[in-house]
Amino acid sequence: MHASRLRPLQRPAHLHPLALALGSALGFMAQHAQAADPVPVELNPVVITGSRVEEKSFDMPASVDVLTRQQITEGQARVNATEALAAVPGIVANNRQNYAQDLQISSRGFGARSAFGVRGVKLITDGIPATMPDGQGQAATFNLDMAERMEVLRGPYSAVYGNHAGGVIQLFTRKPGERTSVEGSFAAGSYGTRKTDLNAEGRLDGLGYLIDVSRFDTDGYREHSAASREQVYSKITTRPTDDSKLSFIISGLRQHNTQDPLGLSWSAAKTNPKGVDSAALDYNTRKSIDHLQGGVNFEQRLGADTLQLTAYTGQRSVIQYQSIPKSAQTNPLHSGGIIDFDRSFYGIGARYIAVRELGGGKLTTTTGIDFDSSTDQRQGYENFIGATLGVKGKLRRQESDSVQSIDPYIQTEWSKGDWSFTGGLRYSHVSFDVKDQYVSGTNKDDSGSRSFSHATPVLGVVYHLNPAVNLYASAAKGFETPTLNEMFYSGSGGNFNLGLAPARSEHLEVGAKAFVGDNSRINLALFQIRTQDELVVDVATGGRTSYKNAGDTLRQGLELAFDTAWTRSLSSRFALSHLRAVYDGAFTSGTGASLKTIEDGKYIPGVPRTTFFSDLTWQVLPGVRAGVEGIYRSRMFVEDTNSANAAPGYAIANLRLSAEQRVGQWKLSEFARVDNLFDRNYIGSVVVGDTNSRYYEPAPGRNGLVGVSARYIW
């Protein structure tokens, strides 16, 4: 043996202790790592979103991307869906740094105007809608700890899912494992961020079970933005017969006293991006949420055919303290500064998938129906008592708001040789009913009802140019009803705005999908969307916002995605979107002194023209991976006239490191990440058309997160 190897190990004086610790950790990781595998790149995943049957994404005449479990969870906090959605072209997913208002997600510009929650994009978890029948959804209900994959559909094919226009985001949780295991994980990082998770899975007497509980806490990047979130999730699976499967799912979310920092003015965002508007402190703006839902999925194979049944029910309670000025609430028609509602919701779905041979080709036909219902018992209160602000005062509003939708549909696909043809038709009927229970003096009875019906057809064709290249085209008509929140007020500040019409859209898309060699895939889509009666902000005064139907809008864009494995240990993903989203005709909004004209060609606010995502993943050692991410977004306008300061474009870089080891029956994993590596100051999201010109929501500077987990497998 060489003599130098017999010398005792000495620490060089110039070597930082952190470097030694990192070297020791990497050595341990390499020693106990699992066998080296290539960096995985799934080039042709199976999807069901769009066709509703299992189909290779390469063969669909639609833009659909799949995020794998690794992309969703590896090196991530697993708190916000935006962590993974940044990698999907056509999707703008912003963490607003405001857990009181949820994430801001838009697809091809649809949903960008939402002041809270997600609208214009349908959210589904394990076949159960996370979007209410009026089109408003909550991404916070997604349980990312249990995620197996996420499918993201944009374009014409989203029309077969009914009342929305932008797309569909569907989360699938993992199936219980065959072996019993218990896993615990903990992560901590900047701004007092902490995440604890505990889960167990296995099989017992023929039943598969999966149970997960977690808690997330943060002090928030900005002042007055602290939040805590507790989530529970359980799944039980069984096979009643060899040809059937049954699953029961229960999930819950508890998020109390979540602080709302509101947006900032342009000057405030530049001088103190971590600050908060004084109104948020004066009224102690905050929100509490309790959400519980359960569902059942049943599938029966009938030879080549399949019957699928879904049923769900749930309860959601929300109380929100707003910053509406005390002076505005003195108006006898005002509904106060506190929103308080209890929502019950339920739904059922059934579909039959028939597979036949026709004309020498394969014919697959899906016939189904969806029924969804929600009812809110809603109250409004003053957010003051005397001179004390931010406390529950007098009752100013009480009503029962119900929304129901019933949607029969049929989809069919016929494939023969180099051609595949698809078509679908959905008929949606959405009804709103309001029972006003607060009638006093000049506050008249605002009860009323309104219903909308619309047929949404979709057509698609795929030409298999060769085994490595598919060309496709698709077209559809879609529609998007106003949500309950958009119908609450008319421009005059009076009763419900039952005169709003649904936005109607026409979608065209052409594209190409190609395998490049054995390790790469490229997707290209060109699209155009024309919309009539687009819903926009009309009047925003006294803390209340009313909406109106604008003229036409036009969206024209390009989406490009490229996935490749350069070597067995190096892979990357690139996603580019370019979207021109403009008003295609002049219109007016507001009244009196606030009357304004929005000219033809003005950009739709909240929609960046160009977005770009890049990711490079390197397997450093067996079981040890490092990655670098780059994100670019161009400027975003904040209101319809485009006259206020636009949120400037920005580019940021993120780093991550993750590792896995096996030690006996233990599986250990660790991760560390640094976001906004170069400490850029930028606006992460905007509040479109805000009443007080508080449009801007600054994003954090450089911030970090580290996490560990341990799993014991019997």
C-alpha positions in Angstrom: 0.0 0.0 0.0 1.2 3.5 -0.8 2.7 5.1 2.2 0.6 8.3 1.9 -2.5 6.2 2.6 -1.2 5.3 6.1 -1.0 8.9 7.2 -3.6 10.1 9.7 -6.2 12.3 8.1 -5.5 16.0 8.8 -7.7 19.0 8.0 -6.0 21.5 5.8 -6.1 24.9 7.5 -7.7 26.6 4.5 -10.6 24.2 4.2 -13.9 25.5 5.6 -15.6 23.1 8.1 -18.8 23.3 6.0 -16.9 21.9 3.0 -15.6 19.0 5.2 -19.2 18.3 6.4 -20.5 18.4 2.8 -17.7 16.0 1.7 -18.4 13.6 4.6 -22.1 13.7 3.8 -21.5 13.0 0.1 -19.3 10.1 1.0 -22.0 8.6 3.2 -24.6 9.1 0.5 -22.4 7.4 -2.1 -21.7 4.5 0.3 -25.4 3.8 1.1 -27.0 5.0 -2.1 -29.2 2.9 -4.2 -27.9 1.5 -7.5 -27.1 4.1 -10.0 -29.9 4.8 -12.5 -30.0 7.2 -15.4 -31.6 10.5 -14.7 -35.2 9.6 -15.7 -36.9 11.3 -18.6 -40.4 10.0 -19.3 -40.9 10.9 -23.0 -44.3 9.3 -23.7 -46.3 9.0 -20.5 -49.9 7.6 -20.4 -52.5 10.3 -19.7 -56.3 10.2 -19.2 -57.0 14.0 -19.1 -58.6 14.9 -22.4 -59.6 11.6 -23.8 -60.8 10.1 -20.4 -59.2 6.8 -21.3 -55.6 5.7 -21.0 -53.6 7.0 -24.0 -50.1 7.9 -24.8 -49.6 11.7 -24.7 -47.7 11.5 -28.0 -50.9 10.3 -29.8 -53.3 12.9 -28.5 -54.3 16.0 -30.7 -53.9 18.2 -27.6 -51.3 20.0 -25.5 -51.0 17.9 -22.4 -48.0 17.6 -20.1 -47.3 15.2 -17.3 -45.4 16.1 -14.1 -44.0 13.0 -12.5 -43.7 12.3 -8.8 -40.0 13.2 -8.9 -40.7 16.5 -10.6 -43.4 17.3 -8.0 -41.6 16.2 -4.9 -37.8 16.0 -5.3 -36.1 19.0 -3.8 -39.4 20.7 -3.1 -41.3 21.8 -0.1 -44.5 20.1 -1.4 -46.6 23.0 -0.2 -47.7 24.8 -3.4 -48.6 23.4 -6.8 -46.6 26.4 -8.4 -43.4 24.6 -7.4 -43.9 22.1 -10.2 -46.2 24.0 -12.6 -43.5 26.5 -13.6 -42.1 23.7 -15.9 -45.3 23.6 -18.0 -45.6 25.8 -21.1 -48.7 27.9 -21.3 -49.2 27.9 -17.6 -48.4 30.9 -15.4 -48.3 29.8 -11.8 -47.5 32.3 -9.1 -47.0 31.9 -5.4 -48.4 35.2 -4.3 -46.6 35.0 -0.9 -50.2 35.4 0.4 -51.7 32.2 1.7 -55.0 34.0 2.5 -55.6 34.4 -1.3 -54.2 31.0 -2.5 -52.1 30.6 -5.6 -52.5 32.5 -8.9 -52.7 30.1 -11.8 -53.6 31.0 -15.4 -53.6 28.9 -18.6 -53.1 30.7 -21.9 -54.2 33.9 -20.1 -57.4 32.5 -18.7 -57.7 32.9 -14.9 -55.2 35.8 -14.7 -57.8 38.3 -13.4 -58.7 36.1 -10.4 -58.2 38.1 -7.2 -58.2 34.9 -5.1 -58.3 31.2 -5.8 -58.2 29.7 -9.3 -60.8 30.4 -11.9 -60.8 29.7 -15.7 -58.8 26.4 -15.0 -60.5 23.3 -13.7 -58.9 21.5 -10.8 -59.4 17.8 -10.2 -57.9 15.4 -7.6 -58.3 11.7 -8.1 -61.4 12.3 -10.3 -63.0 14.5 -7.7 -63.4 18.2 -8.6 -61.5 20.8 -6.6 -63.4 23.4 -8.6 -67.0 24.4 -7.7 -69.7 24.3 -10.3 -69.5 28.1 -10.8 -65.9 27.8 -11.9 -64.0 28.9 -8.7 -61.4 26.4 -7.4 -58.8 26.1 -4.6 -55.4 24.7 -5.3 -54.6 24.6 -1.6 -56.6 21.4 -1.4 -54.0 19.6 -3.5 -52.0 17.2 -1.3 -48.6 17.2 -2.9 -47.0 14.8 -0.3 -49.1 12.0 -1.8 -48.8 13.1 -5.4 -48.0 10.4 -8.0 -48.3 12.7 -11.1 -50.0 15.8 -12.4 -51.6 16.1 -15.8 -51.9 19.6 -17.3 -54.2 20.1 -20.3 -54.5 23.3 -22.3 -56.3 24.3 -25.5 -59.4 23.1 -27.3 -59.7 19.7 -25.5 -60.3 21.4 -22.2 -63.8 22.2 -23.6 -64.9 18.6 -22.9 -64.7 19.4 -19.1 -67.3 22.1 -19.2 -67.5 25.5 -17.5 -64.0 27.0 -17.9 -61.9 28.0 -20.9 -58.2 27.8 -20.0 -57.4 24.2 -19.2 -57.5 21.3 -16.7 -55.0 20.5 -14.0 -55.5 17.0 -12.6 -53.6 15.6 -9.6 -53.4 11.8 -9.1 -52.2 10.5 -5.7 -50.2 7.4 -5.3 -51.6 3.9 -4.7 -50.9 2.2 -1.4 -47.8 0.0 -1.5 -47.7 -3.7 -1.1 -45.4 -3.5 1.9 -46.1 -1.7 5.2 -44.1 1.5 5.7 -44.0 4.6 7.9 -42.3 7.8 6.8 -41.6 11.0 8.5 -40.1 14.2 7.0 -39.2 17.7 8.1 -38.1 20.8 6.2 -37.1 24.3 7.4 -36.0 27.4 5.7 -36.1 31.2 5.3 -38.8 33.4 6.8 -39.6 30.9 9.6 -40.8 28.2 7.1 -41.3 24.8 8.6 -43.0 21.7 7.2 -43.6 18.4 9.0 -45.2 15.3 7.4 -46.0 11.8 8.6 -47.5 9.0 6.5 -48.1 5.3 6.6 -49.2 2.8 4.0 -49.6 -0.9 3.4 -52.2 -3.7 3.1 -54.5 -5.2 5.6 -57.0 -8.1 4.9 -57.2 -7.2 1.2 -57.5 -3.5 1.8 -54.8 -1.1 0.7 -54.4 2.0 2.9 -52.6 5.3 2.7 -52.7 7.9 5.5 -50.9 11.3 5.6 -50.9 14.2 8.0 -48.8 17.4 7.7 -48.4 20.8 9.1 -46.9 23.9 7.4 -45.9 27.1 9.1 -44.3 30.3 7.8 -43.8 33.8 9.2 -44.0 35.0 5.6 -41.6 37.0 3.4 -43.6 40.2 3.8 -44.9 41.7 7.0 -48.3 40.5 8.1 -48.2 37.3 6.0 -47.8 34.5 8.5 -49.7 31.3 7.9 -50.2 27.8 9.2 -51.8 24.9 7.3 -52.7 21.5 8.6 -53.7 18.8 6.1 -54.9 15.2 6.4 -55.4 12.7 3.6 -56.5 9.0 3.6 -57.1 6.5 0.9 -58.5 3.0 1.1 -58.4 0.7 -1.9 -59.8 -2.7 -2.6 -60.8 -5.0 -5.5 -64.3 -6.4 -5.0 -63.8 -8.7 -7.9 -60.9 -9.5 -10.3 -62.4 -7.0 -12.8 -63.2 -4.2 -10.5 -61.6 -1.7 -8.1 -62.9 0.6 -5.5 -61.3 3.5 -3.6 -62.4 5.7 -0.7 -60.7 9.1 -0.2 -61.0 11.6 2.6 -59.0 14.8 2.8 -59.1 17.9 5.0 -57.5 21.3 5.4 -57.4 23.6 8.3 -55.9 27.0 7.9 -56.7 29.5 10.6 -55.9 33.2 11.0 -53.9 33.4 7.9 -52.6 36.9 7.6 -53.4 38.9 4.4 -50.7 41.5 3.5 -52.7 42.9 0.6 -50.9 44.2 -2.5 -48.6 47.3 -2.5 -48.6 50.5 -4.5 -45.8 50.9 -7.1 -43.9 53.3 -4.9 -44.2 51.1 -1.8 -43.2 48.0 -3.7 -40.0 49.7 -4.9 -39.0 51.2 -1.6 -40.0 48.4 0.8 -41.1 45.2 -0.9 -41.3 43.4 2.4 -43.7 46.0 3.7 -47.5 46.0 4.1 -50.2 48.6 3.5 -51.4 50.3 6.7 -54.9 49.2 5.9 -53.9 45.5 6.4 -52.6 46.4 9.9 -55.5 48.7 10.9 -58.1 46.0 10.0 -55.9 43.0 10.8 -56.8 41.5 7.4 -56.9 37.7 7.7 -58.7 34.5 6.7 -59.6 31.2 8.3 -60.5 28.1 6.3 -61.8 24.7 7.3 -62.3 22.2 4.4 -63.3 18.6 4.6 -64.4 16.3 1.7 -64.7 12.6 0.9 -65.3 10.7 -2.2 -65.5 7.2 -3.7 -64.3 5.9 -7.1 -65.5 2.6 -8.6 -64.4 1.0 -11.8 -65.7 -2.2 -13.4 -64.2 -3.9 -16.4 -66.8 -5.4 -18.7 -64.7 -7.3 -21.3 -63.1 -4.6 -23.5 -65.5 -2.0 -22.0 -65.3 0.0 -18.7 -67.8 1.5 -16.3 -66.6 4.3 -14.0 -68.6 5.9 -11.1 -67.6 8.8 -8.9 -69.4 10.4 -5.9 -68.2 13.0 -3.5 -69.4 15.4 -0.8 -67.8 18.0 1.4 -68.0 21.1 3.7 -66.1 24.3 3.6 -66.2 27.2 6.1 -64.5 30.5 5.6 -64.3 33.7 7.5 -62.3 36.6 6.0 -61.6 40.1 7.5 -61.1 42.6 4.7 -59.8 46.2 4.8 -62.9 47.9 3.5 -62.9 51.4 4.9 -65.3 52.0 7.8 -66.7 55.0 6.0 -67.8 52.9 3.0 -69.7 50.5 5.3 -72.0 53.2 6.5 -73.9 53.0 3.2 -77.1 51.0 4.1 -76.6 49.0 0.9 -73.1 47.8 1.9 -72.6 44.2 3.0 -69.8 44.9 5.5 -66.1 44.1 5.7 -66.3 40.5 6.9 -67.2 37.5 4.7 -68.5 34.5 6.6 -69.9 31.5 4.8 -70.5 27.8 5.3 -70.6 25.8 2.0 -71.9 22.3 1.5 -71.2 20.6 -1.8 -71.6 17.2 -3.5 -71.6 15.6 -6.9 -71.8 12.4 -8.9 -70.3 11.3 -12.2 -70.8 8.3 -14.4 -69.2 7.2 -17.7 -69.2 4.2 -19.9 -66.2 3.5 -22.2 -66.9 1.2 -25.1 -64.2 -0.2 -27.3 -65.2 -1.6 -30.7 -63.7 -2.4 -34.1 -65.2 -0.3 -37.0 -64.1 -0.1 -40.6 -60.9 -1.9 -40.0 -60.0 0.5 -37.2 -60.4 0.9 -33.4 -63.4 3.0 -32.1 -63.4 4.1 -28.5 -66.5 5.9 -27.3 -67.1 7.5 -23.9 -70.5 8.5 -22.8 -71.0 10.2 -19.4 -72.7 12.7 -17.2 -71.6 14.9 -14.3 -73.7 16.6 -11.7 -72.3 19.1 -9.2 -74.0 21.2 -6.6 -72.9 23.7 -3.9 -74.8 25.8 -1.4 -73.4 28.7 0.6 -75.0 30.0 3.8 -73.4 33.4 3.6 -73.3 36.3 6.1 -71.6 39.7 6.0 -70.6 41.7 9.0 -69.1 45.1 9.7 -65.4 44.8 10.5 -65.5 47.2 13.4 -67.2 48.0 16.7 -67.2 51.6 17.5 -63.6 52.8 17.1 -62.1 49.3 17.2 -61.2 47.9 13.8 -60.7 44.4 12.7 -63.4 42.8 14.9 -66.8 41.3 14.0 -69.5 43.9 14.2 -73.2 44.2 13.1 -74.8 41.8 10.6 -75.1 43.4 7.2 -75.8 40.5 4.9 -77.4 37.1 5.0 -78.4 34.9 2.1 -78.4 31.4 0.7 -76.5 31.0 -2.6 -76.8 27.8 -4.7 -75.1 26.7 -7.9 -75.9 23.5 -9.7 -74.5 22.1 -13.0 -75.5 19.1 -15.0 -73.3 18.1 -18.0 -74.0 15.1 -20.3 -71.2 14.4 -22.8 -70.0 12.0 -25.4 -66.5 11.6 -26.8 -65.3 9.2 -29.5 -62.0 8.3 -31.2 -61.4 6.3 -34.3 -57.9 5.2 -35.4 -56.8 3.4 -38.5 -53.4 3.3 -40.1 -51.7 6.7 -40.0 -54.8 8.6 -39.0 -56.7 9.2 -35.8 -59.9 11.2 -35.5 -61.6 12.4 -32.3 -64.7 14.3 -31.5 -66.7 15.3 -28.5 -69.7 17.2 -27.4 -70.7 18.4 -23.9 -73.9 20.2 -23.0 -73.6 22.2 -19.8 -76.5 23.7 -17.8 -75.4 25.9 -14.9 -78.0 27.5 -12.6 -77.6 30.1 -9.9 -80.2 30.8 -7.2 -79.9 33.5 -4.5 -82.3 33.8 -1.6 -81.8 37.1 0.2 -82.6 36.8 3.9 -81.5 40.3 4.9 -84.1 42.9 3.9 -84.1 46.1 5.9 -85.1 49.6 5.1 -83.6 50.7 1.8 -81.8 47.3 1.5 -84.4 45.6 -0.7 -84.8 41.9 -1.4 -82.0 40.9 -3.9 -83.3 37.3 -4.4 -83.1 36.0 -7.9 -81.9 33.3 -10.2 -80.1 32.8 -13.5 -79.2 29.9 -15.6 -76.8 29.3 -18.5 -76.8 26.5 -21.1 -74.1 25.9 -23.7 -72.9 23.2 -26.0 -69.1 22.8 -26.3 -68.0 20.6 -29.3 -64.4 19.6 -29.9 -62.8 18.0 -33.0 -59.3 16.7 -33.4 -57.1 14.8 -35.9 -53.7 13.2 -35.7 -51.5 12.2 -38.7 -48.8 9.8 -37.8 -46.1 11.0 -40.3 -43.8 8.3 -39.1 -43.1 6.5 -35.8 -41.2 9.5 -34.5 -43.4 12.4 -35.7 -47.1 13.1 -35.2 -48.9 16.2 -36.6 -52.2 17.3 -35.2 -55.0 19.9 -35.4 -57.9 20.5 -33.0 -60.8 23.0 -32.7 -63.4 23.6 -30.0 -66.0 26.0 -28.6 -65.8 26.8 -24.9 -67.6 28.9 -22.4 -67.1 30.3 -18.9 -69.8 31.5 -16.6 -69.4 34.3 -14.1 -68.6 33.0 -10.6 -70.8 33.8 -7.6 -68.2 36.3 -6.5 -68.4 38.1 -9.8 -72.2 38.3 -9.6 -72.4 39.7 -6.1 -72.5 43.3 -7.1 -73.8 45.4 -10.0 -71.9 48.5 -11.2 -74.3 50.7 -9.4 -73.6 49.0 -6.1 -77.1 47.6 -5.9 -78.4 44.0 -6.1 -76.9 40.9 -7.7 -75.4 41.3 -11.1 -77.7 38.7 -12.7 -77.3 40.3 -16.1 -73.8 39.0 -16.6 -73.4 36.7 -19.6 -70.9 33.8 -20.0 -67.8 34.3 -22.0 -67.8 32.3 -25.2 -64.6 31.2 -26.9 -63.4 29.6 -30.1 -60.2 27.6 -29.9 -57.9 26.5 -32.8 -54.6 24.7 -32.4 -52.1 23.0 -34.7 -49.0 21.2 -33.5 -46.3 18.7 -33.9 -44.8 16.1 -31.5 -41.5 14.4 -32.3 -39.0 12.0 -30.8 -35.4 13.1 -31.5 -33.3 10.0 -31.3 -33.9 7.7 -28.4 -33.6 10.2 -25.6 -35.4 13.4 -26.6 -38.9 14.7 -27.3 -40.1 18.0 -28.6 -43.6 19.4 -28.6 -44.7 22.5 -30.6 -48.2 24.1 -30.5 -49.6 27.1 -32.3 -53.0 28.4 -31.2 -55.6 31.1 -31.5 -58.5 31.8 -29.2 -61.2 34.4 -29.9 -63.5 35.2 -27.0 -66.8 37.1 -26.9 -68.2 38.7 -23.7 -64.9 38.4 -21.8 -65.6 39.2 -18.1 -63.6 42.2 -16.8 -63.6 44.6 -13.9 -66.3 47.3 -14.3 -66.4 49.3 -11.0 -64.1 49.0 -8.0 -65.1 51.3 -5.2 -65.7 51.1 -1.5 -63.9 47.8 -1.3 -66.4 46.1 -3.7 -65.7 45.1 -7.2 -68.3 44.6 -9.9 -67.8 43.0 -13.3 -69.1 43.4 -16.8 -68.9 41.7 -20.2 -66.3 43.4 -22.4 -66.0 43.2 -26.1 -64.0 40.6 -27.9 -60.5 39.4 -27.0 -57.9 37.6 -29.0 -55.2 35.3 -27.9 -52.5 34.0 -30.3 -49.5 32.1 -29.1 -46.8 29.5 -29.3 -45.8 26.8 -26.8 -42.6 24.8 -27.1 -41.3 22.0 -24.8 -38.1 20.0 -25.1 -37.1 17.1 -22.9 -33.8 15.3 -23.3 -31.3 13.0 -21.6 -28.0 14.2 -22.8 -26.2 11.3 -21.1 -27.1 8.6 -18.5 -26.5 11.2 -15.8 -27.5 14.5 -17.3 -31.0 15.6 -18.4 -32.8 18.8 -19.1 -36.2 20.3 -19.8 -37.0 23.6 -21.6 -40.5 25.2 -21.8 -41.1 28.3 -23.8 -44.4 30.2 -24.2 -45.2 33.3 -26.2 -48.7 34.8 -26.0 -50.3 37.9 -27.4 -53.5 38.4 -25.4 -55.3 41.6 -26.3 -58.7 43.2 -26.3 -60.0 42.9 -29.9 -62.4 45.8 -29.7 -62.8 49.0 -27.6 -65.2 49.1 -24.6 -65.9 51.3 -21.6 -66.0 50.5 -17.9 -66.7 52.4 -14.7 -69.2 55.2 -14.1 -69.1 58.9 -13.7 -65.7 60.3 -12.9 -64.3 56.7 -13.1 -65.5 56.1 -16.6 -62.7 55.0 -18.8 -62.3 53.7 -22.4 -60.2 50.6 -23.0 -58.9 50.8 -26.6 -58.6 48.1 -29.1 -55.2 46.3 -28.9 -54.7 46.9 -25.1 -53.1 43.9 -23.4 -55.1 41.8 -21.1 -53.7 42.4 -17.6 -51.9 39.8 -15.5 -50.6 37.9 -18.6 -46.9 38.0 -19.4 -46.1 37.9 -23.1 -43.2 35.5 -22.8 -42.3 32.9 -20.2 -39.4 30.5 -20.2 -38.3 27.7 -17.9 -35.2 25.6 -18.1 -34.0 22.8 -15.8 -30.7 20.9 -15.9 -30.5 17.8 -13.6 -27.2 16.0 -13.0 -26.6 12.8 -11.2 -23.5 13.7 -9.2 -23.1 10.3 -7.5 -25.3 7.2 -7.3 -28.4 8.4 -5.5 -27.3 12.0 -5.4 -28.7 14.6 -7.9 -28.2 18.3 -8.4 -30.2 20.7 -10.4 -30.3 24.2 -11.6 -33.5 26.0 -12.8 -33.9 29.2 -14.7 -37.2 31.2 -15.0 -37.9 34.2 -17.1 -41.2 36.2 -17.4 -41.7 39.4 -19.4 -43.6 42.3 -18.0 -47.3 42.2 -16.9 -49.8 45.0 -17.1 -52.0 45.4 -14.1 -55.2 47.0 -15.3 -57.1 47.2 -18.6 -56.0 50.6 -19.8 -52.3 49.6 -19.5 -51.5 53.0 -18.1 -50.4 52.1 -14.6 -46.8 50.9 -14.1 -46.5 47.4 -15.5 -44.8 44.8 -13.3 -41.3 44.6 -14.9 -40.0 41.4 -16.4 -37.5 39.3 -14.5 -35.1 36.3 -14.7 -34.1 34.2 -11.7 -32.1 31.1 -11.0 -32.7 28.3 -8.4 -30.4 25.5 -7.2 -31.3 22.2 -5.6 -29.5 19.1 -4.3 -31.2 15.8 -3.3 -30.0 12.4 -2.2 -31.4 9.0 -1.2 -29.8 6.1 0.7 -30.8 2.7 1.9 -29.6 1.4 5.3 -31.1 -2.0 6.0 -34.9 -1.5 6.1 -34.5 2.3 6.2 -34.8 4.6 3.2 -33.3 8.0 3.9 -33.5 11.2 1.8 -32.3 14.7 2.1 -32.6 17.9 0.0 -31.5 21.5 0.0 -32.5 24.3 -2.4 -31.8 28.0 -2.9 -34.3 30.1 -4.8 -33.6 33.4 -6.4 -29.9 32.6 -6.2 -28.8 36.1 -7.4 -31.1 37.9 -5.0 -33.2 39.7 -7.6 -35.9 42.2 -6.6 -39.0 41.5 -8.7 -42.8 41.5 -8.6 -43.9 37.9 -8.4 -47.6 38.4 -9.1 -50.2 41.2 -9.5 -53.7 41.9 -8.2 -55.5 42.9 -11.4 -57.6 46.0 -11.3 -57.2 46.5 -7.5 -59.5 49.2 -6.0 -56.7 51.2 -4.3 -54.0 50.7 -7.0 -52.4 48.1 -4.7 -51.5 46.0 -7.7 -48.1 44.6 -6.8 -47.1 41.5 -4.8 -43.3 41.4 -4.4 -41.5 38.1 -4.4 -38.8 37.0 -1.9 -35.1 37.7 -2.4 -32.6 34.9 -2.0 -34.1 32.2 0.2 -33.3 28.6 1.2 -34.9 25.4 2.3 -33.5 22.1 3.6 -35.3 18.9 4.4 -34.8 15.3 5.6 -37.0 12.2 5.6 -36.8 8.7 6.9 -38.9 5.7 5.8 -39.0 2.3 7.5 -40.3 -0.6 5.4 -41.4 -3.9 6.9 
